[in-house]
Amino acid sequence: MRHMRIAVIGGTGHIGTYLCPRLVEAGHRVLSISRSLREPYAPHPAWHDVQRVTMDRVGEEQAGTFGAAIKALKSDVVIDLTCYTVDSARHLVQALAGDVQHFLHCGTIWIHGPGCEVPTSEQDSRAPISDYGRRKLEIEEYLLAEARRNRFPATILHPGHLVGQGWVPLNPAANFNSRVFSDLAQGREITLPNLGMETVHHVHADDVAQAFLRAVSCWSASVGESFHVVSPAAVTLRGYAEAVANWFGRAAQIRCVPWEEWKQSVNEQDAGITWDHIARSPNCSIAKAQRLLGYQPRYRSLEAIREAVQWLVASGVIEA
Ligand SMILES: NC(=O)c1ccc[n+]([C@@H]2O[C@H](COP(=O)([O-])OP(=O)(O)OC[C@H]3O[C@@H](n4cnc5c(N)ncnc54)[C@H](OP(=O)(O)O)[C@@H]3O)[C@@H](O)[C@H]2O)c1
């Protein structure tokens, strides 16, 4: 592959932590754009070769200068990890049209609502059930239209729930409360809503990075297309809880209660996050990314989560 100059907008977050080093190791010249308020989740020697560009996207967009500032970086490829509105996408497309070889946008599997025939494919009808999902769908539709009508070289990747070393993954109760992991690790009972048979679909952030790299390498197969980027299989909440307890040599103590009762047993924030996940119960297919990009996730869901949980135990966040 020819080596290119690649700008990663939001390059120090969950995905960028893995993506920027991978791009450097593939021989590319990498620029990471952020406010420089935070460092990547994990150190990597390749960061020495990443050019850090400090910029506040929100402020630049309000001033109408963000697109011109990204264009001035003279990149062959732009990977946008932090776009949440169609206006934001349009601003960038208008500035970069005719100037970039490839533009990759990070979407989300939440462009889908509850599935019908699962695993859900990219062709299946979308019925997002949140403002976030609807905005991401609007961005996807806009970018694909720009690719097909105006030959703007856009690709969209839709990750599942991101997992990696350094943050709490979505837990077996489908929220981010680390106590659920501690309870399972110490053999305490947990409660799950309904039958515990709703699903969640994680992906290791390094596998998302792999997919971006492959999409960059497979220009002709990826331009004008969107792809799910998740692990090979979703997991049920019950199966996930049982696996976590087993990692600590325990049998999971699980009590299932109806949703209306369950939501009273946790705080409002956790209940809201759990509902957001189980109402969709994502279960997405990666067949398209496998076929067209050669995407081969290194991690199944539980492997990715186990690695993250080990890190959280070592860091004292999860009490084992
Ligand atoms: N989290 C998930 O489970 C999940 C699941 C599916 C899809 N996604 C998608 O993944 C993407 C987010 O990726 P991520 O989770 O890797 O990002 P992230 O961890 O939230 O990181 C955000 C990055 O953007 C930078 N940033 C934040 N505000 C900024 C601003 N105003 N101006 C410039 N830079 C700014 C941050 O650095 P500074 O703070 O230093 O500026 C950081 O580099 C989104 O498109 C989201 O829809 C996420």
The ligand as a Tripos MOL2 file, in Angstrom:
@<TRIPOS>MOLECULE
LIG
   48    52     1     0     0
SMALL
NO_CHARGES

@<TRIPOS>ATOM
      1 N1        -18.1450    4.6030   22.9660 N.am      1 LIG1
      2 C1        -18.7200    3.6220   22.3090 C.2       1 LIG1
      3 O1        -18.9620    2.5200   22.8420 O.2       1 LIG1
      4 C2        -19.0780    3.8250   20.8460 C.ar      1 LIG1
      5 C3        -19.8260    2.8290   20.2090 C.ar      1 LIG1
      6 C4        -20.1140    2.9790   18.8520 C.ar      1 LIG1
      7 C5        -19.6810    4.0850   18.1760 C.ar      1 LIG1
      8 N2        -18.9730    5.0570   18.8230 N.ar      1 LIG1
      9 C6        -18.5210    6.2190   18.0460 C.3       1 LIG1
     10 O2        -17.1360    6.3570   18.2710 O.3       1 LIG1
     11 C7        -16.8030    7.7200   18.0660 C.3       1 LIG1
     12 C8        -16.0480    8.2190   19.2570 C.3       1 LIG1
     13 O3        -14.8300    7.5460   19.2750 O.3       1 LIG1
     14 P1        -14.0840    7.3430   20.6440 P.3       1 LIG1
     15 O4        -14.9970    6.6610   21.6060 O.co2     1 LIG1
     16 O5        -12.7920    6.7510   20.2900 O.co2     1 LIG1
     17 O6        -13.8950    8.8590   21.1040 O.3       1 LIG1
     18 P2        -13.6200    9.3780   22.5570 P.3       1 LIG1
     19 O7        -12.9500    8.3210   23.3820 O.co2     1 LIG1
     20 O8        -14.8600   10.0280   23.0550 O.co2     1 LIG1
     21 O9        -12.4990   10.4640   22.2300 O.3       1 LIG1
     22 C9        -12.8100   11.7010   21.6870 C.3       1 LIG1
     23 C10       -11.5820   12.2890   21.0370 C.3       1 LIG1
     24 O10       -11.9270   13.5580   20.4930 O.3       1 LIG1
     25 C11       -11.1880   14.5860   21.1510 C.3       1 LIG1
     26 N3        -12.1140   15.6960   21.3580 N.ar      1 LIG1
     27 C12       -13.1910   15.7410   22.1840 C.ar      1 LIG1
     28 N4        -13.7960   16.9380   22.0640 N.ar      1 LIG1
     29 C13       -13.0930   17.6450   21.1380 C.ar      1 LIG1
     30 C14       -13.2090   18.9550   20.5810 C.ar      1 LIG1
     31 N5        -14.1870   19.7940   20.9450 N.pl3     1 LIG1
     32 N6        -12.3100   19.3450   19.6600 N.ar      1 LIG1
     33 C15       -11.2910   18.5270   19.2680 C.ar      1 LIG1
     34 N7        -11.1250   17.2770   19.7600 N.ar      1 LIG1
     35 C16       -12.0240   16.8500   20.6880 C.ar      1 LIG1
     36 C17       -10.6700   13.9570   22.4510 C.3       1 LIG1
     37 O11        -9.4610   14.5570   22.9170 O.3       1 LIG1
     38 P3         -9.4930   15.8940   23.8430 P.3       1 LIG1
     39 O12       -10.4850   15.6290   24.9530 O.co2     1 LIG1
     40 O13        -8.0820   16.0270   24.3290 O.co2     1 LIG1
     41 O14        -9.9140   17.0080   22.9370 O.co2     1 LIG1
     42 C18       -10.3940   12.5390   21.9580 C.3       1 LIG1
     43 O15        -9.2170   12.5210   21.1760 O.3       1 LIG1
     44 C19       -18.0820    8.4960   17.8930 C.3       1 LIG1
     45 O16       -18.2650    8.7540   16.5240 O.3       1 LIG1
     46 C20       -19.1240    7.5370   18.4330 C.3       1 LIG1
     47 O17       -20.3630    7.7650   17.8310 O.3       1 LIG1
     48 C21       -18.6550    4.9510   20.1440 C.ar      1 LIG1
@<TRIPOS>BOND
     1     1     2 1
     2     2     3 2
     3     2     4 1
     4     4     5 ar
     5     4    48 ar
     6     5     6 ar
     7     6     7 ar
     8     7     8 ar
     9     8     9 1
    10     8    48 ar
    11     9    10 1
    12     9    46 1
    13    10    11 1
    14    11    12 1
    15    11    44 1
    16    12    13 1
    17    13    14 1
    18    14    15 2
    19    14    16 1
    20    14    17 1
    21    17    18 1
    22    18    19 2
    23    18    20 1
    24    18    21 1
    25    21    22 1
    26    22    23 1
    27    23    24 1
    28    23    42 1
    29    24    25 1
    30    25    26 1
    31    25    36 1
    32    26    27 ar
    33    26    35 ar
    34    27    28 ar
    35    28    29 ar
    36    29    30 ar
    37    29    35 ar
    38    30    31 1
    39    30    32 ar
    40    32    33 ar
    41    33    34 ar
    42    34    35 ar
    43    36    37 1
    44    36    42 1
    45    37    38 1
    46    38    39 2
    47    38    40 1
    48    38    41 1
    49    42    43 1
    50    44    45 1
    51    44    46 1
    52    46    47 1
@<TRIPOS>SUBSTRUCTURE
     1 LIG1         1 GROUP 0 **** ****
